Amino acid sequence: MLFASQVLYRLIEGAFFAQRGLSFMFLESKITEAILMQSIKNDIPVLPIHDSFITTQKNEPWLKDTMKAEYQKLLSFEPLIH
C-alpha cells in the first residue's frame, strides 16, 4: 500500500517520512491557542474539537473573523474557511 502511494504520487514522494506533519500540527496548535485566547479576552464561549470550533450562533461571525485573522497573522495569507 505504501509503495503504491509512493509510485502514484511521485511529485510528493520526498514528503513521505519527512516529519512535516508535526510542523503542521504545531502551527495548527498555535492558531488554536490564539483563537482561544481571543475568546477568553472577549468573554465568548468557544469549544475546540479536533480541527473545528463550536460557539453560539450569535458568535459565529466573530469566530470566523478571528480564525481568519489569527491564521493570517501566523502564516501571512488569508485562509479559505467554509
ZAZA-976378 format. One line per 4 residues: number of its first residue (from 1); their letters; for each residue x, y, z of N, C-alpha, C. Coordinates in nm, 3 decimals, padded with zeros to 5 digits. Layout:
# residues N
NUM = a = X Y Z X Y Z X Y Z  ...
This chain:
# residues 82
1 = mlfa = 00.082 -00.119 00.000 00.000 00.000 00.000 00.087 00.126 00.000  00.186 00.133 00.088 00.273 00.250 00.093 00.349 00.265 -00.037  00.404 00.156 -00.087 00.478 00.161 -00.213 00.388 00.212 -00.325  00.264 00.165 -00.329 00.169 00.209 -00.433 00.146 00.360 -00.423
5 = sqvl = 00.135 00.411 -00.302 00.117 00.555 -00.283 00.239 00.631 -00.332  00.356 00.582 -00.302 00.478 00.649 -00.347 00.488 00.650 -00.500  00.448 00.543 -00.562 00.452 00.535 -00.708 00.350 00.631 -00.768  00.230 00.633 -00.713 00.125 00.719 -00.767 00.152 00.868 -00.744
9 = yrli = 00.220 00.901 -00.637 00.241 01.041 -00.601 00.389 01.078 -00.606  00.451 01.057 -00.719 00.594 01.087 -00.736 00.629 01.231 -00.700  00.539 01.324 -00.729 00.568 01.465 -00.702 00.588 01.496 -00.554  00.524 01.418 -00.468 00.537 01.443 -00.324 00.612 01.330 -00.252
13 = egaf = 00.675 01.245 -00.327 00.744 01.130 -00.269 00.843 01.171 -00.160  00.910 01.284 -00.179 01.007 01.330 -00.081 00.946 01.370 00.052  00.815 01.390 00.054 00.748 01.430 00.177 00.717 01.310 00.267  00.719 01.188 00.212 00.694 01.070 00.294 00.803 01.056 00.400
17 = faqr = 00.766 01.034 00.524 00.857 01.014 00.638 00.943 01.137 00.667  00.900 01.256 00.626 00.979 01.377 00.645 00.941 01.454 00.771  00.847 01.403 00.849 00.803 01.466 00.973 00.737 01.602 00.953  00.693 01.631 00.832 00.627 01.760 00.807 00.493 01.770 00.879
21 = glsf = 00.430 01.656 00.899 00.302 01.657 00.969 00.313 01.717 01.107  00.425 01.693 01.175 00.446 01.750 01.308 00.452 01.902 01.302  00.514 01.956 01.199 00.521 02.102 01.183 00.382 02.159 01.161  00.301 02.092 01.078 00.166 02.139 01.053 00.080 02.131 01.180
25 = mfle = 00.096 02.025 01.256 00.020 02.011 01.381 00.059 02.121 01.479  00.187 02.157 01.484 00.232 02.264 01.573 00.171 02.397 01.531  00.172 02.426 01.400 00.112 02.551 01.352 -00.037 02.556 01.387  -00.106 02.444 01.367 -00.248 02.438 01.399 -00.271 02.464 01.549
29 = skit = -00.183 02.411 01.633 -00.198 02.432 01.777 -00.176 02.578 01.815  -00.084 02.646 01.747 -00.059 02.788 01.774 -00.180 02.873 01.733  -00.240 02.840 01.619 -00.359 02.912 01.573 -00.474 02.889 01.671  -00.494 02.764 01.711 -00.600 02.730 01.806 -00.581 02.805 01.937
33 = eail = -00.459 02.806 01.987 -00.430 02.877 02.112 -00.464 03.026 02.099  -00.427 03.087 01.990 -00.453 03.230 01.970 -00.603 03.257 01.964  -00.678 03.170 01.896 -00.823 03.186 01.889 -00.885 03.174 02.028  -00.842 03.076 02.103 -00.896 03.056 02.238 -00.860 03.172 02.330
37 = mqsi = -00.739 03.226 02.317 -00.701 03.341 02.398 -00.787 03.463 02.365  -00.818 03.481 02.237 -00.906 03.591 02.197 -01.048 03.570 02.251  -01.093 03.445 02.251 -01.228 03.418 02.302 -01.236 03.446 02.452  -01.131 03.413 02.525 -01.127 03.442 02.669 -01.127 03.593 02.692
41 = kndi = -01.041 03.661 02.617 -01.029 03.807 02.628 -01.163 03.877 02.601  -01.240 03.822 02.506 -01.368 03.882 02.467 -01.489 03.817 02.534  -01.462 03.725 02.627 -01.569 03.655 02.702 -01.671 03.589 02.608  -01.617 03.519 02.506 -01.701 03.449 02.409 -01.676 03.299 02.424
45 = pvlp = -01.783 03.221 02.444 -01.764 03.076 02.460 -01.724 03.010 02.328  -01.611 02.941 02.330 -01.561 02.867 02.212 -01.507 02.734 02.261  -01.548 02.629 02.195 -01.503 02.495 02.230 -01.427 02.436 02.109  -01.297 02.405 02.126 -01.223 02.343 02.015 -01.249 02.193 02.013
49 = ihds = -01.275 02.141 01.894 -01.293 01.997 01.877 -01.213 01.956 01.754  -01.104 01.885 01.777 -01.012 01.841 01.671 -00.973 01.961 01.585  -01.014 01.968 01.461 -00.975 02.081 01.376 -01.092 02.176 01.352  -01.185 02.183 01.447 -01.303 02.268 01.436 -01.327 02.342 01.567
53 = fitt = -01.424 02.433 01.562 -01.463 02.508 01.681 -01.614 02.511 01.690  -01.665 02.517 01.812 -01.808 02.533 01.836 -01.826 02.660 01.918  -01.924 02.739 01.878 -01.962 02.857 01.954 -02.112 02.878 01.937  -02.165 02.982 01.997 -02.307 03.011 01.980 -02.330 03.068 01.840
57 = qkne = -02.451 03.054 01.793 -02.485 03.104 01.659 -02.459 03.255 01.651  -02.489 03.325 01.757 -02.467 03.470 01.764 -02.320 03.506 01.745  -02.229 03.420 01.794 -02.085 03.450 01.788 -02.015 03.389 01.667  -02.089 03.323 01.580 -02.027 03.261 01.463 -01.950 03.361 01.375
61 = pwlk = -02.006 03.478 01.343 -01.928 03.574 01.262 -01.798 03.616 01.331  -01.805 03.639 01.462 -01.684 03.676 01.537 -01.579 03.564 01.527  -01.623 03.440 01.543 -01.531 03.327 01.539 -01.466 03.315 01.402  -01.544 03.325 01.296 -01.488 03.315 01.161 -01.386 03.426 01.136
65 = dtmk = -01.418 03.548 01.176 -01.325 03.660 01.159 -01.197 03.638 01.239  -01.213 03.588 01.360 -01.096 03.564 01.446 -01.011 03.451 01.392  -01.074 03.345 01.342 -00.999 03.234 01.281 -00.915 03.285 01.165  -00.976 03.362 01.078 -00.905 03.417 00.962 -00.789 03.507 01.005
69 = aeyq = -00.817 03.594 01.102 -00.715 03.689 01.147 -00.595 03.618 01.210  -00.620 03.521 01.296 -00.510 03.451 01.363 -00.431 03.364 01.263  -00.499 03.302 01.171 -00.433 03.224 01.065 -00.342 03.316 00.984  -00.397 03.431 00.943 -00.320 03.524 00.861 -00.201 03.581 00.937
73 = klls = -00.217 03.608 01.066 -00.104 03.657 01.148 00.012 03.559 01.146  -00.019 03.431 01.159 00.085 03.331 01.169 00.143 03.291 01.033  00.058 03.279 00.932 00.102 03.224 00.803 00.112 03.328 00.691  00.073 03.450 00.717 00.087 03.561 00.622 00.004 03.550 00.494
77 = fepl = -00.105 03.473 00.499 -00.200 03.474 00.388 -00.337 03.434 00.442  -00.440 03.479 00.369 -00.577 03.455 00.416 -00.624 03.314 00.383  -00.681 03.244 00.481 -00.728 03.108 00.456 -00.867 03.106 00.391  -00.902 02.993 00.337 -01.039 02.969 00.290 -01.112 02.894 00.401
81 = ih = -01.221 02.951 00.449 -01.297 02.888 00.556 -01.439 02.869 00.507  -01.488 02.747 00.518 -01.625 02.717 00.471 -01.715 02.702 00.590
